Amino acid sequence: MRETANQFVSQGWDVTVVTIADASWERDFGLDHTLSERVDPRVRIVKLPLVREDLETDIRTFSEERALRPTQWAAAYRKKGMTDFPEPIYGGWRADLERVVQRIHREKSADLVLATCVPYVNMAAALHLWETHRVPYAIDFRDGWSVDVLGDGEAFTPDSPSGVWERKVLSRALSLWLVNDPIADWYRQRHPDLAARFHVVRNGYDEDSVPARTRTPDPEAGLTFGHLGVVTSPPRILQAVLDGWRTARERDPLVARSRLEIRGQIGSGAAREANAHMEMIRRAQARGEAVSFGGAAPKAEVPDIFASWDVLLLMIMGGKYMTSGKVYEYAATGLPVMSAHEVEHDASTVMTGHPLWTGAFGFDEEALATAYSAAAKLAVEATDEDRAAARAHAAQYARAAQLGPAVRRLIDRVTGAPDDPGAQAAAPGTHEVEDLSV
């Protein structure tokens, strides 16, 4: 959304972003302020005091019901969130979101609302302005709603409360953005009369997130394999990756001299770094398997992290409907990429044609062990030309290249005129922030 907001500003639009308060982000997945530093200073930000009560860890604030019957309390909390909108927990945010967009529209009439998901309740606010003031809207749908991107099927039926809401919101939207072709095709088949409105706008990567150059591998000292990204996949996936690593070290002298570093956030809320994934990593460390965990990584440090590694481990859950955001950065580094995901996966679509990709082999221990060795061989044998070709392959997925055309098309739909070629680039300064949580 940062790039989307910046793109609209660069086209001469006044942009207001509605989000939740910093404390709410911290309670959930954490907050990386190095990302905020790159928001165009002309963007106005409104922060709402919406929180997930189920993530509160201070037991002094718990009600008697929650303290004595936590499971029953959690079930009731989720059900309560479904009252106004069919989304557990977040559905209860609907009224607040509708009020704030109504207020913003009164202050300065909006010409367009772009709602992004998740949570899906954001769409209710966009629909509200359409129904009350006929403000056109688009949905940055990302992974969609009715498609189960992990189970490769239907998340809910068309006649369910969620299905009815989805149809209502989508049928009134100007444009609908989805992250890959399989999801877009799913929606075109589910809503054939809306097929022309579904557009693929991939996540892409920020060009300043990849290193200008990568280091030269030292096979005698061993290589550094690295995984960077949020780890929320089922524990069995990480276990397969670690088992394959152990087997590869037993068979391949080069891998035996090498290290596996994991960076990023493991888990969310109170379970961050206190979960089965961390126990697996600690057990691997205790066995002396050269596995380490370096914690979360601020966005500003990502290029240096990539530059310190020789091979990238792409560990992702899901199947044909899943892409992930990291695959684009991985592809753009010019480093060898070893895939640890299902063979039929949209990340494979992104990586196909990349000269330093091992291919995907699922989560079989033997196949993963072979992939570690293949990736190590690629790292040692890759030429400067190979690395340049890898970066060239990924250039099509630069975030500006993905979002720029999408934003311009949407502007044309709203204004009926081509965008302003004389629009000004970002100016130095600080963006306006209205924090309603204080």
Contacts in CASP RR format, 6 or more apart in sequence:
PFRMAT RR
TARGET T0000
AUTHOR 0000-0000-0000
METHOD contacts of the structure
MODEL  1
MRETANQFVSQGWDVTVVTIADASWERDFGLDHTLSERVDPRVRIVKLPL
VREDLETDIRTFSEERALRPTQWAAAYRKKGMTDFPEPIYGGWRADLERV
VQRIHREKSADLVLATCVPYVNMAAALHLWETHRVPYAIDFRDGWSVDVL
GDGEAFTPDSPSGVWERKVLSRALSLWLVNDPIADWYRQRHPDLAARFHV
VRNGYDEDSVPARTRTPDPEAGLTFGHLGVVTSPPRILQAVLDGWRTARE
RDPLVARSRLEIRGQIGSGAAREANAHMEMIRRAQARGEAVSFGGAAPKA
EVPDIFASWDVLLLMIMGGKYMTSGKVYEYAATGLPVMSAHEVEHDASTV
MTGHPLWTGAFGFDEEALATAYSAAAKLAVEATDEDRAAARAHAAQYARA
AQLGPAVRRLIDRVTGAPDDPGAQAAAPGTHEVEDLSV
1 17 0 8 1.000
1 116 0 8 1.000
1 140 0 8 1.000
2 35 0 8 1.000
2 38 0 8 1.000
2 39 0 8 1.000
3 206 0 8 1.000
3 399 0 8 1.000
3 400 0 8 1.000
3 403 0 8 1.000
4 114 0 8 1.000
4 116 0 8 1.000
4 140 0 8 1.000
4 403 0 8 1.000
4 407 0 8 1.000
5 15 0 8 1.000
5 17 0 8 1.000
5 39 0 8 1.000
5 40 0 8 1.000
5 43 0 8 1.000
6 38 0 8 1.000
6 39 0 8 1.000
6 40 0 8 1.000
6 43 0 8 1.000
6 426 0 8 1.000
7 400 0 8 1.000
7 403 0 8 1.000
7 404 0 8 1.000
7 407 0 8 1.000
8 15 0 8 1.000
8 407 0 8 1.000
8 411 0 8 1.000
9 15 0 8 1.000
9 40 0 8 1.000
9 42 0 8 1.000
9 43 0 8 1.000
9 426 0 8 1.000
10 40 0 8 1.000
10 423 0 8 1.000
10 424 0 8 1.000
10 425 0 8 1.000
10 426 0 8 1.000
11 407 0 8 1.000
11 408 0 8 1.000
11 411 0 8 1.000
11 419 0 8 1.000
11 420 0 8 1.000
11 423 0 8 1.000
12 420 0 8 1.000
12 423 0 8 1.000
12 424 0 8 1.000
13 111 0 8 1.000
13 411 0 8 1.000
14 42 0 8 1.000
14 44 0 8 1.000
14 108 0 8 1.000
15 40 0 8 1.000
15 42 0 8 1.000
15 43 0 8 1.000
15 44 0 8 1.000
16 43 0 8 1.000
16 44 0 8 1.000
16 45 0 8 1.000
16 46 0 8 1.000
16 104 0 8 1.000
17 43 0 8 1.000
17 44 0 8 1.000
17 45 0 8 1.000
17 46 0 8 1.000
18 46 0 8 1.000
18 48 0 8 1.000
18 97 0 8 1.000
18 100 0 8 1.000
18 101 0 8 1.000
18 104 0 8 1.000
18 125 0 8 1.000
19 45 0 8 1.000
19 46 0 8 1.000
19 47 0 8 1.000
19 48 0 8 1.000
20 47 0 8 1.000
20 48 0 8 1.000
20 49 0 8 1.000
20 50 0 8 1.000
20 51 0 8 1.000
21 47 0 8 1.000
21 48 0 8 1.000
21 49 0 8 1.000
21 50 0 8 1.000
21 51 0 8 1.000
21 435 0 8 1.000
21 436 0 8 1.000
21 437 0 8 1.000
22 31 0 8 1.000
22 47 0 8 1.000
22 435 0 8 1.000
22 437 0 8 1.000
23 51 0 8 1.000
23 437 0 8 1.000
24 49 0 8 1.000
24 50 0 8 1.000
24 51 0 8 1.000
24 52 0 8 1.000
24 437 0 8 1.000
25 31 0 8 1.000
27 51 0 8 1.000
27 52 0 8 1.000
27 55 0 8 1.000
27 56 0 8 1.000
27 269 0 8 1.000
28 52 0 8 1.000
28 55 0 8 1.000
28 268 0 8 1.000
28 269 0 8 1.000
29 230 0 8 1.000
29 265 0 8 1.000
29 268 0 8 1.000
29 269 0 8 1.000
30 265 0 8 1.000
30 296 0 8 1.000
32 296 0 8 1.000
32 298 0 8 1.000
32 299 0 8 1.000
33 298 0 8 1.000
34 298 0 8 1.000
34 299 0 8 1.000
34 300 0 8 1.000
34 301 0 8 1.000
35 299 0 8 1.000
37 300 0 8 1.000
39 45 0 8 1.000
39 431 0 8 1.000
40 426 0 8 1.000
40 431 0 8 1.000
41 426 0 8 1.000
41 427 0 8 1.000
41 428 0 8 1.000
41 429 0 8 1.000
41 430 0 8 1.000
41 431 0 8 1.000
42 426 0 8 1.000
42 427 0 8 1.000
42 431 0 8 1.000
43 431 0 8 1.000
43 432 0 8 1.000
44 431 0 8 1.000
44 432 0 8 1.000
44 433 0 8 1.000
44 434 0 8 1.000
45 431 0 8 1.000
45 432 0 8 1.000
45 433 0 8 1.000
45 434 0 8 1.000
46 100 0 8 1.000
46 104 0 8 1.000
46 433 0 8 1.000
46 434 0 8 1.000
46 436 0 8 1.000
47 433 0 8 1.000
47 434 0 8 1.000
47 435 0 8 1.000
47 436 0 8 1.000
47 437 0 8 1.000
48 96 0 8 1.000
48 97 0 8 1.000
48 100 0 8 1.000
48 436 0 8 1.000
48 437 0 8 1.000
49 436 0 8 1.000
49 437 0 8 1.000
50 93 0 8 1.000
50 96 0 8 1.000
52 89 0 8 1.000
53 77 0 8 1.000
54 74 0 8 1.000
54 77 0 8 1.000
54 78 0 8 1.000
54 89 0 8 1.000
55 269 0 8 1.000
55 270 0 8 1.000
56 62 0 8 1.000
57 270 0 8 1.000
59 67 0 8 1.000
63 73 0 8 1.000
65 72 0 8 1.000
65 73 0 8 1.000
65 76 0 8 1.000
66 73 0 8 1.000
77 89 0 8 1.000
78 88 0 8 1.000
78 89 0 8 1.000
79 88 0 8 1.000
80 92 0 8 1.000
81 87 0 8 1.000
81 88 0 8 1.000
81 89 0 8 1.000
81 90 0 8 1.000
81 91 0 8 1.000
81 92 0 8 1.000
82 88 0 8 1.000
82 91 0 8 1.000
83 91 0 8 1.000
83 92 0 8 1.000
84 91 0 8 1.000
84 92 0 8 1.000
84 94 0 8 1.000
84 95 0 8 1.000
85 91 0 8 1.000
85 92 0 8 1.000
85 93 0 8 1.000
85 94 0 8 1.000
85 120 0 8 1.000
85 121 0 8 1.000
85 124 0 8 1.000
85 165 0 8 1.000
86 160 0 8 1.000
86 161 0 8 1.000
86 162 0 8 1.000
86 163 0 8 1.000
86 165 0 8 1.000
87 119 0 8 1.000
87 120 0 8 1.000
87 121 0 8 1.000
87 162 0 8 1.000
89 119 0 8 1.000
90 118 0 8 1.000
90 119 0 8 1.000
90 120 0 8 1.000
90 121 0 8 1.000
91 119 0 8 1.000
91 121 0 8 1.000
92 121 0 8 1.000
93 119 0 8 1.000
93 121 0 8 1.000
94 121 0 8 1.000
94 124 0 8 1.000
94 125 0 8 1.000
97 121 0 8 1.000
97 122 0 8 1.000
97 124 0 8 1.000
97 125 0 8 1.000
98 124 0 8 1.000
98 125 0 8 1.000
98 128 0 8 1.000
100 125 0 8 1.000
100 436 0 8 1.000
101 110 0 8 1.000
101 113 0 8 1.000
101 125 0 8 1.000
101 126 0 8 1.000
101 128 0 8 1.000
101 129 0 8 1.000
102 128 0 8 1.000
102 129 0 8 1.000
102 132 0 8 1.000
104 110 0 8 1.000
105 129 0 8 1.000
105 133 0 8 1.000
105 135 0 8 1.000
109 133 0 8 1.000
109 135 0 8 1.000
110 129 0 8 1.000
110 133 0 8 1.000
110 135 0 8 1.000
111 135 0 8 1.000
111 136 0 8 1.000
111 414 0 8 1.000
112 135 0 8 1.000
112 136 0 8 1.000
112 137 0 8 1.000
112 138 0 8 1.000
112 174 0 8 1.000
112 410 0 8 1.000
112 414 0 8 1.000
113 125 0 8 1.000
113 126 0 8 1.000
113 129 0 8 1.000
113 130 0 8 1.000
113 135 0 8 1.000
113 136 0 8 1.000
113 137 0 8 1.000
113 138 0 8 1.000
114 126 0 8 1.000
114 137 0 8 1.000
114 138 0 8 1.000
114 139 0 8 1.000
114 140 0 8 1.000
114 410 0 8 1.000
115 122 0 8 1.000
115 123 0 8 1.000
115 125 0 8 1.000
115 126 0 8 1.000
115 137 0 8 1.000
115 138 0 8 1.000
115 139 0 8 1.000
115 140 0 8 1.000
116 122 0 8 1.000
116 139 0 8 1.000
116 140 0 8 1.000
116 142 0 8 1.000
117 123 0 8 1.000
117 139 0 8 1.000
117 140 0 8 1.000
117 141 0 8 1.000
117 142 0 8 1.000
117 143 0 8 1.000
117 144 0 8 1.000
117 145 0 8 1.000
118 142 0 8 1.000
120 145 0 8 1.000
123 139 0 8 1.000
123 165 0 8 1.000
123 169 0 8 1.000
124 165 0 8 1.000
124 169 0 8 1.000
126 137 0 8 1.000
126 139 0 8 1.000
126 169 0 8 1.000
126 173 0 8 1.000
127 137 0 8 1.000
127 168 0 8 1.000
127 169 0 8 1.000
127 172 0 8 1.000
129 135 0 8 1.000
129 137 0 8 1.000
130 136 0 8 1.000
130 137 0 8 1.000
130 172 0 8 1.000
136 174 0 8 1.000
136 413 0 8 1.000
136 414 0 8 1.000
137 172 0 8 1.000
137 173 0 8 1.000
137 174 0 8 1.000
138 173 0 8 1.000
138 174 0 8 1.000
138 175 0 8 1.000
138 176 0 8 1.000
138 177 0 8 1.000
138 410 0 8 1.000
139 169 0 8 1.000
139 170 0 8 1.000
139 173 0 8 1.000
139 175 0 8 1.000
139 176 0 8 1.000
139 177 0 8 1.000
140 177 0 8 1.000
140 201 0 8 1.000
141 176 0 8 1.000
141 177 0 8 1.000
141 178 0 8 1.000
141 187 0 8 1.000
142 177 0 8 1.000
142 178 0 8 1.000
142 179 0 8 1.000
143 149 0 8 1.000
143 178 0 8 1.000
143 179 0 8 1.000
143 183 0 8 1.000
143 321 0 8 1.000
143 322 0 8 1.000
144 178 0 8 1.000
144 183 0 8 1.000
144 187 0 8 1.000
145 155 0 8 1.000
145 162 0 8 1.000
145 166 0 8 1.000
146 154 0 8 1.000
146 155 0 8 1.000
146 156 0 8 1.000
146 158 0 8 1.000
146 162 0 8 1.000
146 163 0 8 1.000
146 166 0 8 1.000
146 187 0 8 1.000
146 190 0 8 1.000
147 153 0 8 1.000
147 154 0 8 1.000
147 155 0 8 1.000
147 183 0 8 1.000
147 186 0 8 1.000
147 187 0 8 1.000
147 321 0 8 1.000
148 154 0 8 1.000
148 155 0 8 1.000
148 321 0 8 1.000
149 183 0 8 1.000
149 318 0 8 1.000
149 319 0 8 1.000
149 321 0 8 1.000
149 322 0 8 1.000
150 317 0 8 1.000
150 318 0 8 1.000
150 319 0 8 1.000
150 322 0 8 1.000
151 318 0 8 1.000
151 319 0 8 1.000
151 321 0 8 1.000
152 318 0 8 1.000
152 319 0 8 1.000
152 320 0 8 1.000
152 321 0 8 1.000
153 321 0 8 1.000
155 162 0 8 1.000
156 162 0 8 1.000
156 163 0 8 1.000
157 163 0 8 1.000
158 164 0 8 1.000
158 167 0 8 1.000
158 190 0 8 1.000
167 191 0 8 1.000
170 176 0 8 1.000
170 187 0 8 1.000
170 191 0 8 1.000
170 194 0 8 1.000
170 197 0 8 1.000
171 191 0 8 1.000
171 194 0 8 1.000
173 197 0 8 1.000
174 197 0 8 1.000
174 410 0 8 1.000
174 413 0 8 1.000
174 414 0 8 1.000
175 197 0 8 1.000
175 199 0 8 1.000
175 409 0 8 1.000
175 410 0 8 1.000
175 413 0 8 1.000
176 187 0 8 1.000
176 194 0 8 1.000
176 197 0 8 1.000
176 198 0 8 1.000
176 199 0 8 1.000
177 199 0 8 1.000
177 200 0 8 1.000
177 201 0 8 1.000
177 406 0 8 1.000
178 184 0 8 1.000
178 187 0 8 1.000
178 198 0 8 1.000
178 199 0 8 1.000
178 200 0 8 1.000
178 201 0 8 1.000
179 200 0 8 1.000
179 201 0 8 1.000
179 202 0 8 1.000
179 203 0 8 1.000
179 323 0 8 1.000
180 200 0 8 1.000
180 202 0 8 1.000
180 321 0 8 1.000
180 323 0 8 1.000
180 346 0 8 1.000
180 349 0 8 1.000
181 200 0 8 1.000
181 346 0 8 1.000
181 349 0 8 1.000
182 320 0 8 1.000
182 321 0 8 1.000
182 346 0 8 1.000
183 321 0 8 1.000
184 198 0 8 1.000
184 199 0 8 1.000
184 200 0 8 1.000
186 321 0 8 1.000
187 194 0 8 1.000
187 198 0 8 1.000
188 194 0 8 1.000
188 195 0 8 1.000
188 198 0 8 1.000
191 198 0 8 1.000
199 406 0 8 1.000
199 409 0 8 1.000
201 402 0 8 1.000
201 403 0 8 1.000
201 406 0 8 1.000
202 323 0 8 1.000
202 328 0 8 1.000
202 350 0 8 1.000
202 397 0 8 1.000
202 402 0 8 1.000
203 323 0 8 1.000
203 324 0 8 1.000
203 325 0 8 1.000
203 328 0 8 1.000
203 399 0 8 1.000
203 402 0 8 1.000
204 325 0 8 1.000
204 328 0 8 1.000
204 397 0 8 1.000
204 398 0 8 1.000
204 399 0 8 1.000
204 402 0 8 1.000
205 325 0 8 1.000
205 328 0 8 1.000
205 329 0 8 1.000
205 331 0 8 1.000
205 332 0 8 1.000
205 394 0 8 1.000
205 397 0 8 1.000
205 398 0 8 1.000
205 399 0 8 1.000
206 299 0 8 1.000
206 329 0 8 1.000
206 399 0 8 1.000
207 332 0 8 1.000
207 398 0 8 1.000
207 399 0 8 1.000
207 400 0 8 1.000
208 303 0 8 1.000
209 299 0 8 1.000
209 302 0 8 1.000
209 303 0 8 1.000
209 329 0 8 1.000
210 302 0 8 1.000
210 303 0 8 1.000
210 306 0 8 1.000
210 329 0 8 1.000
210 332 0 8 1.000
210 333 0 8 1.000
210 334 0 8 1.000
210 391 0 8 1.000
211 303 0 8 1.000
211 304 0 8 1.000
211 306 0 8 1.000
211 307 0 8 1.000
211 333 0 8 1.000
212 303 0 8 1.000
213 307 0 8 1.000
214 306 0 8 1.000
214 307 0 8 1.000
214 333 0 8 1.000
214 334 0 8 1.000
214 335 0 8 1.000
214 387 0 8 1.000
215 307 0 8 1.000
215 308 0 8 1.000
215 310 0 8 1.000
217 223 0 8 1.000
217 310 0 8 1.000
217 379 0 8 1.000
217 380 0 8 1.000
219 254 0 8 1.000
219 257 0 8 1.000
219 380 0 8 1.000
220 257 0 8 1.000
221 257 0 8 1.000
222 254 0 8 1.000
222 257 0 8 1.000
222 258 0 8 1.000
222 259 0 8 1.000
223 254 0 8 1.000
223 255 0 8 1.000
223 257 0 8 1.000
223 258 0 8 1.000
223 259 0 8 1.000
223 310 0 8 1.000
223 311 0 8 1.000
223 376 0 8 1.000
223 379 0 8 1.000
223 380 0 8 1.000
224 258 0 8 1.000
224 259 0 8 1.000
224 261 0 8 1.000
224 308 0 8 1.000
224 309 0 8 1.000
224 310 0 8 1.000
224 311 0 8 1.000
225 245 0 8 1.000
225 258 0 8 1.000
225 259 0 8 1.000
225 260 0 8 1.000
225 261 0 8 1.000
225 309 0 8 1.000
225 310 0 8 1.000
225 311 0 8 1.000
225 312 0 8 1.000
225 313 0 8 1.000
225 338 0 8 1.000
225 372 0 8 1.000
225 375 0 8 1.000
226 260 0 8 1.000
226 261 0 8 1.000
226 262 0 8 1.000
226 263 0 8 1.000
226 309 0 8 1.000
226 311 0 8 1.000
226 312 0 8 1.000
226 313 0 8 1.000
227 241 0 8 1.000
227 260 0 8 1.000
227 261 0 8 1.000
227 262 0 8 1.000
227 263 0 8 1.000
227 312 0 8 1.000
227 313 0 8 1.000
227 314 0 8 1.000
227 315 0 8 1.000
228 263 0 8 1.000
228 264 0 8 1.000
228 297 0 8 1.000
228 302 0 8 1.000
228 305 0 8 1.000
228 306 0 8 1.000
228 312 0 8 1.000
228 326 0 8 1.000
228 329 0 8 1.000
229 263 0 8 1.000
229 264 0 8 1.000
229 265 0 8 1.000
229 297 0 8 1.000
229 326 0 8 1.000
230 264 0 8 1.000
230 265 0 8 1.000
230 266 0 8 1.000
230 267 0 8 1.000
231 238 0 8 1.000
231 262 0 8 1.000
231 264 0 8 1.000
231 265 0 8 1.000
231 266 0 8 1.000
231 267 0 8 1.000
231 277 0 8 1.000
231 315 0 8 1.000
232 266 0 8 1.000
232 267 0 8 1.000
232 268 0 8 1.000
232 317 0 8 1.000
233 315 0 8 1.000
233 316 0 8 1.000
233 317 0 8 1.000
234 317 0 8 1.000
235 275 0 8 1.000
235 276 0 8 1.000
235 277 0 8 1.000
235 280 0 8 1.000
236 363 0 8 1.000
237 315 0 8 1.000
237 317 0 8 1.000
237 340 0 8 1.000
237 363 0 8 1.000
238 277 0 8 1.000
238 280 0 8 1.000
238 281 0 8 1.000
238 315 0 8 1.000
239 280 0 8 1.000
240 340 0 8 1.000
240 363 0 8 1.000
240 364 0 8 1.000
240 365 0 8 1.000
240 368 0 8 1.000
241 313 0 8 1.000
241 315 0 8 1.000
241 340 0 8 1.000
241 363 0 8 1.000
241 368 0 8 1.000
242 280 0 8 1.000
242 281 0 8 1.000
242 284 0 8 1.000
242 289 0 8 1.000
242 291 0 8 1.000
243 365 0 8 1.000
243 368 0 8 1.000
244 365 0 8 1.000
244 366 0 8 1.000
244 368 0 8 1.000
244 369 0 8 1.000
244 372 0 8 1.000
245 255 0 8 1.000
245 260 0 8 1.000
245 284 0 8 1.000
245 289 0 8 1.000
245 291 0 8 1.000
245 368 0 8 1.000
245 369 0 8 1.000
245 372 0 8 1.000
246 284 0 8 1.000
246 287 0 8 1.000
246 289 0 8 1.000
247 365 0 8 1.000
247 366 0 8 1.000
247 368 0 8 1.000
247 369 0 8 1.000
248 255 0 8 1.000
248 368 0 8 1.000
248 369 0 8 1.000
248 370 0 8 1.000
248 372 0 8 1.000
248 373 0 8 1.000
249 255 0 8 1.000
249 256 0 8 1.000
249 258 0 8 1.000
249 289 0 8 1.000
249 290 0 8 1.000
250 256 0 8 1.000
251 369 0 8 1.000
251 373 0 8 1.000
252 372 0 8 1.000
252 373 0 8 1.000
252 376 0 8 1.000
254 373 0 8 1.000
254 376 0 8 1.000
254 377 0 8 1.000
254 380 0 8 1.000
255 372 0 8 1.000
255 373 0 8 1.000
255 376 0 8 1.000
258 290 0 8 1.000
258 310 0 8 1.000
258 376 0 8 1.000
259 290 0 8 1.000
259 291 0 8 1.000
259 292 0 8 1.000
260 289 0 8 1.000
260 290 0 8 1.000
260 291 0 8 1.000
260 292 0 8 1.000
260 313 0 8 1.000
261 292 0 8 1.000
261 293 0 8 1.000
261 294 0 8 1.000
261 309 0 8 1.000
262 281 0 8 1.000
262 291 0 8 1.000
262 292 0 8 1.000
262 293 0 8 1.000
262 294 0 8 1.000
263 293 0 8 1.000
263 294 0 8 1.000
263 295 0 8 1.000
263 296 0 8 1.000
263 297 0 8 1.000
263 305 0 8 1.000
264 294 0 8 1.000
264 295 0 8 1.000
264 296 0 8 1.000
264 297 0 8 1.000
265 272 0 8 1.000
265 295 0 8 1.000
265 296 0 8 1.000
266 272 0 8 1.000
266 273 0 8 1.000
266 275 0 8 1.000
266 277 0 8 1.000
266 278 0 8 1.000
266 293 0 8 1.000
266 295 0 8 1.000
267 273 0 8 1.000
267 275 0 8 1.000
267 277 0 8 1.000
273 295 0 8 1.000
278 293 0 8 1.000
281 291 0 8 1.000
281 292 0 8 1.000
281 293 0 8 1.000
284 291 0 8 1.000
285 291 0 8 1.000
285 292 0 8 1.000
297 305 0 8 1.000
302 329 0 8 1.000
306 312 0 8 1.000
306 329 0 8 1.000
306 333 0 8 1.000
306 335 0 8 1.000
309 335 0 8 1.000
310 335 0 8 1.000
310 336 0 8 1.000
310 379 0 8 1.000
311 335 0 8 1.000
311 336 0 8 1.000
311 337 0 8 1.000
311 338 0 8 1.000
311 375 0 8 1.000
311 376 0 8 1.000
311 378 0 8 1.000
311 379 0 8 1.000
312 330 0 8 1.000
312 333 0 8 1.000
312 335 0 8 1.000
312 336 0 8 1.000
312 337 0 8 1.000
312 338 0 8 1.000
313 338 0 8 1.000
313 340 0 8 1.000
314 324 0 8 1.000
314 326 0 8 1.000
314 327 0 8 1.000
314 330 0 8 1.000
314 337 0 8 1.000
314 338 0 8 1.000
314 339 0 8 1.000
314 340 0 8 1.000
314 341 0 8 1.000
314 347 0 8 1.000
314 351 0 8 1.000
315 340 0 8 1.000
315 341 0 8 1.000
316 322 0 8 1.000
316 324 0 8 1.000
316 326 0 8 1.000
316 327 0 8 1.000
316 340 0 8 1.000
316 341 0 8 1.000
316 345 0 8 1.000
316 347 0 8 1.000
317 341 0 8 1.000
318 341 0 8 1.000
318 342 0 8 1.000
318 345 0 8 1.000
319 341 0 8 1.000
319 342 0 8 1.000
319 344 0 8 1.000
319 345 0 8 1.000
319 346 0 8 1.000
320 342 0 8 1.000
320 344 0 8 1.000
320 345 0 8 1.000
320 346 0 8 1.000
321 346 0 8 1.000
322 341 0 8 1.000
322 345 0 8 1.000
322 346 0 8 1.000
322 347 0 8 1.000
323 346 0 8 1.000
323 347 0 8 1.000
323 349 0 8 1.000
323 350 0 8 1.000
324 347 0 8 1.000
327 347 0 8 1.000
327 350 0 8 1.000
327 351 0 8 1.000
328 350 0 8 1.000
328 394 0 8 1.000
328 397 0 8 1.000
328 399 0 8 1.000
330 337 0 8 1.000
331 337 0 8 1.000
331 350 0 8 1.000
331 351 0 8 1.000
331 354 0 8 1.000
331 357 0 8 1.000
331 390 0 8 1.000
331 393 0 8 1.000
331 394 0 8 1.000
331 397 0 8 1.000
332 390 0 8 1.000
332 391 0 8 1.000
332 394 0 8 1.000
332 395 0 8 1.000
332 397 0 8 1.000
332 398 0 8 1.000
333 390 0 8 1.000
333 391 0 8 1.000
334 356 0 8 1.000
334 387 0 8 1.000
334 388 0 8 1.000
334 390 0 8 1.000
334 391 0 8 1.000
334 394 0 8 1.000
335 356 0 8 1.000
335 379 0 8 1.000
335 387 0 8 1.000
335 390 0 8 1.000
336 356 0 8 1.000
336 357 0 8 1.000
336 358 0 8 1.000
336 375 0 8 1.000
336 378 0 8 1.000
336 379 0 8 1.000
336 382 0 8 1.000
337 351 0 8 1.000
337 354 0 8 1.000
337 356 0 8 1.000
337 357 0 8 1.000
337 358 0 8 1.000
337 375 0 8 1.000
338 358 0 8 1.000
338 371 0 8 1.000
338 372 0 8 1.000
338 374 0 8 1.000
338 375 0 8 1.000
339 345 0 8 1.000
339 347 0 8 1.000
339 348 0 8 1.000
339 351 0 8 1.000
339 357 0 8 1.000
339 358 0 8 1.000
339 359 0 8 1.000
339 360 0 8 1.000
339 361 0 8 1.000
339 362 0 8 1.000
339 371 0 8 1.000
340 362 0 8 1.000
340 363 0 8 1.000
340 368 0 8 1.000
340 371 0 8 1.000
341 347 0 8 1.000
341 348 0 8 1.000
341 360 0 8 1.000
341 362 0 8 1.000
342 360 0 8 1.000
342 362 0 8 1.000
342 363 0 8 1.000
343 360 0 8 1.000
343 361 0 8 1.000
343 362 0 8 1.000
345 360 0 8 1.000
347 360 0 8 1.000
348 359 0 8 1.000
348 360 0 8 1.000
350 397 0 8 1.000
351 357 0 8 1.000
351 359 0 8 1.000
351 360 0 8 1.000
353 393 0 8 1.000
354 390 0 8 1.000
354 393 0 8 1.000
354 394 0 8 1.000
355 386 0 8 1.000
355 389 0 8 1.000
355 390 0 8 1.000
355 393 0 8 1.000
356 378 0 8 1.000
356 382 0 8 1.000
356 386 0 8 1.000
356 387 0 8 1.000
356 390 0 8 1.000
358 371 0 8 1.000
358 374 0 8 1.000
358 375 0 8 1.000
358 378 0 8 1.000
359 371 0 8 1.000
361 367 0 8 1.000
361 368 0 8 1.000
361 370 0 8 1.000
361 371 0 8 1.000
362 368 0 8 1.000
395 401 0 8 1.000
408 419 0 8 1.000
411 419 0 8 1.000
412 418 0 8 1.000
412 419 0 8 1.000
END
